Amino acid sequence: MRLRYHSGVVALVWGFGWSLVWAAPDQSMSIAPAATSGTTITAADENTRNNSISTPYNAHSHTDISTTSANTLSVGNGEAGNKHLCANAADATDACLRWDDTANLWTLDNPTQGAFNQIATISSTTGVTGVLRGDGTGALTQFAPTPDGDDTVLVSDSATTGTFRTVPNCTDTGGNHLNYTQSSNSFSCGTSGASLDISARVTNTSQSISNNSATVVTYGSETFDTDTIHDTGSNTSRLTATTAGKYLILSSGSIGCNTTGDRQIRLRVNGTTTIANVTGKSTVCANEAHYMQVSAYYNFSATNYVETLVYQDSGGSLTFAADGADGSFSMVKVP
């Protein structure tokens, strides 16, 4: 039989068999008496060496860290008191996880070494819902308020406790959208944003167009107006871009039958800038009105307006009509 020592493990070798004896987790071990070359090993010497190995081994507790089942690591000896799982590096920044046996929760040795902060609090063992949030000390706590009802969301900020707020049903008509007010952590329906439908269509019954003069056409009736584009009380000739953007404009109508001279319909912005015009000759009308139409695609700044002008040089006045059936004046914002 021989003794061998390998990195904290002492093995008794008998023949070709190994019998492992685990030593205490020290980094050194002394075995006495020391063997001397050429001397006989007595039974007393062997017993003394055995005691040098077995005494520290039996004195050490092996239950501080153990595996109690598959994939489970237990820390502690089964007795009351806090348990620690610590890093052991060469510097002073080592930190520990501590099981607080009084509060029954895990704490973290952070950010100040030795000052343990709570990691998380779960207030119930069943049916737990909610969120984990920081409490300003490095801890995470469970927050699980009771919802107020259907269609609610949890809202909080750095200054107030989170609460459930109802989300209203904002019907997608008339530019409705969902507003959030930060000061009250609340939701509401609003119409301050741009509507998807920004348009207007207006008509008139009839208007006399003088000879050899471009006449601004007025419109007294509205088929629809979704953005205060037209006013039936003042400036009735105008379609105004209350909301800035690109618009498609269309104006049409009929003018009385006459085969003399030219006929023209045009679109004019802000009383000065012609953006489109169509000119033709009424050589044949067969007692029927001459139909005219003009269109344009134009980028408007807010409060810019557009008007329809009609010109004819038949030698006398002619009647222009845009009563819906014969024509109209309209504009629609292109998204």
N, C-alpha and C positions, 0 to 999 in steps of 0.2 A: 504494500500500500504506500502511495506517495501523496504529498500535498502539492497542489498547484494553486497559484493566485492569479486571477485574470481580472483586472479592472473592477475591483469590488466584489468579485465572485470567487469564493473559495470552493474548490472541487476536491473531493476525496476520490482518488483513483485506485481501484482495486482490480488488478488484472487489466482487462480492456474495457471495464465499465466505468461510467461517470455517475457520481451521485452529487447533485447540485445542492449547495447550502447557501442561502441568500444572506448577506451581511447587512448590517445597518447602513443607511445611505450616507456614510462618511466617505471622504476621499482618501483616507489612509487607514491602515490596520497593522498592528504589531502582533506577531505570533511568537510565543516563547514556550520552552527554551529554544534558542537558535540551534540548528543542526551543525555539527562539526564533521568535516570530512574524515572518514576512517573510523568513526565511533559507532557504537551500536545504539539504535533507537529502542529505548525501553518502553514498556507499557505505560509507566508513569509520565514519560515525556509525551507520549501520544495523547494521553488523557488531558494533559495540560494544554496541548495545542488545540484539542477539540473544544475545551472550555473557552479558549481565546476566541474561537469562531462562534460557538453557539450562544454564549452569554450576551454579546451585543445584538445578535440576531433576534433572540427571544425577547429582548427588552424593547425592541422597536415595534410600534403599532403600524399594521399594514392596512388599516381600515379607513385612513383619512381620504384616500382617493381610490375608488374601486368601480368596477363595472357591475351593476346590479342586474342588467339584462342587455339584450342586444341593442346596440346604438345608444346606450344610456351610460353616462359617466356621473357617478355620485361623488360629492365633496363633503367630507365631514365624517364624524365617528358615531353618528346616531344619537349624540347627546345634545342638550339644549345649548344655545349660544350662537353667535354670529359665525358664518363660514366665509372663507376668503379664497379667491382664485387670483393669483398675482403673477405679474411678469417679473422676471429676475434678470435684468440686464446689467451692463457694467457702469451705467451712469445713475444719476439720482432722479430720473424721470419716470421710474417704474410706477405703474398704477395697478390697482386691484379692482375686481368685482367683489362685492360683499353681499351675502344674503343676510338681511337684517331679520333676525329671528324674532324680534319683538313686533316690528311693523309688518312682517311677512311680505317683504318685497326686495327686489334687487336694487342695489345702489352702486354708483360708479364713483371711483376715486378721481374726480375730475370736476372743474379745472384746477383746483388746489389740491396738491397731494396730501392725503390724509384727511381731507374734508369730503365726505361722501355725499353725493347728491342722488336724489331719487331718479331712477330711469323712467319708470312708467307706473301708473296707478290704474288698476282695473277694479271698479267698485262692485262688480257682480261677477259671479262665476257662471251664470247662465243667461242667455238672451242679451248679451252685451252688444250694443250698437253705438256708433258715434265715431269720434276721431281722437287721435293722440295729438296734443299740441304742446309747444314749449311754454314754460311758465316764467322764463326770464332768468332762471338760475342754472340752466343746463339740464333741467329735468323735463321729461315728457309726462303729461298727465292725460288721463282719459276724459273726454268731454262727450257726453251722450244725452243731450236734452231731448225732451219729448216733442215730436212734431205736433204742430197746431192743427193739422188736417191734411187734406189732399192738396196737391199742387204747391208744395212748400219747398224752400231750399234753405240751407244753413248759411247764414251770413255773419261775418264778424270782421273786426279790424283790430289794430294794435291798441286801441283805446277802450273798446267796449267788449262785453261778453257776447259770444255768439248766440244768435237766436234764429228760430225758423221764421221765414218771411213768406207770405203768400205771393205767388206769381200770378198776376191777373191774365185773363183771356183777352188779348188785344187782337180784335178782328182785323184781318188784312184788307181793310178798305179805307179810303180817305187818307192814306198816308200814315195809318196807325203803326206804332212801333213800341217796343218795351223800353221804358226809362228806368234808370237806377239812380236813386238819390243817396249820395254817400253820407251826408250829415245825419240821415235817419235810418240808414241801412234798409231802405224800402224800395219796392218796385211799383211802377204805375204805367198806364198806357198814355202815349203821347202822340201828337200830330205835328210836332215842330220840324220833323225831318221832311225831306223831299218826298212827295207822293210819286208813285209809279205812273199815275195818270195825270199829266199836266197838259190840258188841251182846252180849246174853245171852238164853237161853231156859231156864227151869227148870220142873220138874213135881213133883207129889207123887202118892202113891197114893190116900190118903183121909185125912180128918181130921174128927173129931167137932166139930160146932158146937153149943154149949150154947144153951138157950132164952133169949131176951131178953138176949143178950150179944154185942157185937161182938168177934169172935175173930180174932186175927192168924194168917194161914195160913203154914205152914212148907213149905219145898220141899227135898227131899232129893236130887233128881237134876238133872243139867244136860244139856241137849241140845247146847248150845255156850256158850262164854264167851270172848270175844276180848280182854278188858281187865280181868280179875280183878274182875268186877262182882259175882259171887256166891261164897259160901263154903259148901261142904257140911258143914263141921265146926263152924262157929259162926255165930250170927246168920243162920240159914238162911232166915229170912223176908225178908231184905233183898236188894234189888238196889241196889248202890252205884255212884254216878257217880265212878269213879276219875279220869276225864278230864272237866273242866268243859265244859258246853255244853248245847245244847238236845236233848232226848230225846223220843221217842215211846214211851209206856208202854201196854201192853195186858195185862189180866188177865181170865181167863175160867175157868169151871168149872161143874159141875152139883151141885145139892143135892137130897137125897132128896125123894120125892114126899110132899106133904102140902098139903091145901087150906086150912089154917088160917093166918091171919096174913100178915105181910109178909116179903119177902126183900130183902136189900140187899147189894151188893158195892161197895166203895169203895177209893180209893188215898190213902194217907197218907204225907207226907214228914216225915222226921226225928222220927217218933213223935208229932207234934203237928198238922200242917197237912194237912187234907183237901183234895186238889186235884181230885177227881172222885168221884161216887157215882151209882149207879143203883138205884132202889127199885121193886119190883113186888109184885103179889099172886099167889099160886099158887092161883087159884080152881079150876082144872081141871088135873090132871096125868095122869089115866088110867094110874096105876101107873108112869109114867115120870118120871125125874128132871127137875127144873126147871133150865133152862140160864140162866146169868147171865154178863154181860160188861160191862166198863168200860174206858175208854181216856182218855188225857190227853196233852197236849203241854206240856212243862215245861222251864224253864231251871234247870239244876242247877249249883251250885258244886261244886268237887272235894270228895269224901267225903260229900256229901249222899246220902241213901238213901230209897228208897220201899218201902212194904209194901202187901200186900192184906189187907183186913179183910172178913169176911163176918158178916152179922147175920140172925137169924130169930127169930120169936116164935110158933112153932107150938104151943107148950105142952110140948115135949120136945126132946131132942137130935136133930139131923139130920146126915147125913154129906155132907161136901163133897169133891168129887174134881176134880183137875186133872192127870190122868195122861197128857196128850198128846193122847189121842183126845177126851176130854171137855173139855179146856181146858189152859191153861198160863199162866205169868207171864213176861213178856218186856219188854225195853227196847232201843232202838237209838238211837244218836246220829245226829242229822241234820246233815250237813256244813254 
